[in-house]
Amino acid sequence: IPALGALVEAVQPRGPAARLGLRKGDLIVAFNGERVEYPEQLARWVAVAGPGATVSLVWVRDEIKQVNARIESQPVD
């Protein structure tokens, strides 16, 4: 049975995810109090929330971590 959640596959240096403390290999398991079951679900929720929205994220690395975050636009290189 695959793990539930959205695996962080890459983090852009100085990008929004990096500033939150997310790292490659982290598993995002909740978004605004809702369980994340697969990556596409998380992507939809982030898109609907949109830039500027403040959201709650829970992710797992070595232990569970929860933060409130503001969704930002991805920097263009």
C-alpha positions in Angstrom: 0.0 0.0 0.0 1.6 3.3 -1.0 1.9 6.0 1.6 -0.7 8.7 1.8 0.5 12.3 1.2 2.5 14.3 -1.3 6.2 13.6 -1.5 8.4 16.7 -1.9 10.5 15.7 -4.9 12.5 19.0 -5.3 12.8 22.4 -3.5 14.0 25.5 -5.3 16.7 27.3 -3.3 15.2 30.5 -1.8 11.8 29.5 -3.1 8.6 29.5 -1.0 9.0 25.8 0.1 12.6 26.3 1.1 11.7 29.3 3.2 9.1 27.2 5.0 11.8 24.6 5.8 10.5 21.9 3.4 13.2 19.6 2.0 13.3 17.0 -0.7 11.9 13.8 0.8 9.4 15.4 3.1 5.9 14.1 3.0 3.1 16.6 3.1 0.2 14.9 4.9 -2.3 17.7 5.6 -3.4 21.0 4.1 -5.8 23.3 6.0 -6.8 20.4 8.3 -7.6 18.0 5.4 -5.7 14.8 4.9 -3.6 14.9 1.7 -4.0 11.5 0.0 -2.2 12.1 -3.2 -0.1 14.8 -4.9 -2.7 16.0 -7.4 -5.1 16.7 -4.6 -2.6 18.9 -2.9 -1.8 20.7 -6.2 -5.5 21.4 -6.7 -5.9 22.8 -3.2 -2.9 25.1 -3.6 -4.1 26.3 -6.9 -7.6 27.1 -5.5 -6.2 28.9 -2.5 -4.0 31.0 -4.8 -1.1 33.4 -4.2 -1.4 35.4 -1.0 -3.5 32.8 0.9 -2.4 31.7 4.3 -2.8 28.0 4.8 -1.8 25.3 7.3 0.5 22.5 6.3 1.5 19.4 8.1 4.5 17.4 6.9 6.6 14.4 8.1 10.3 14.2 8.0 11.8 12.7 11.1 8.8 13.9 13.1 5.5 15.7 12.4 5.7 19.4 11.8 2.9 21.9 11.3 3.1 25.5 10.1 0.9 28.2 8.8 2.1 29.4 5.5 1.4 32.0 2.9 1.2 30.7 -0.7 3.5 32.7 -2.9 4.1 32.7 -6.7 7.1 30.6 -7.9 10.0 32.8 -8.8 10.9 32.8 -12.5 14.5 32.1 -13.3 
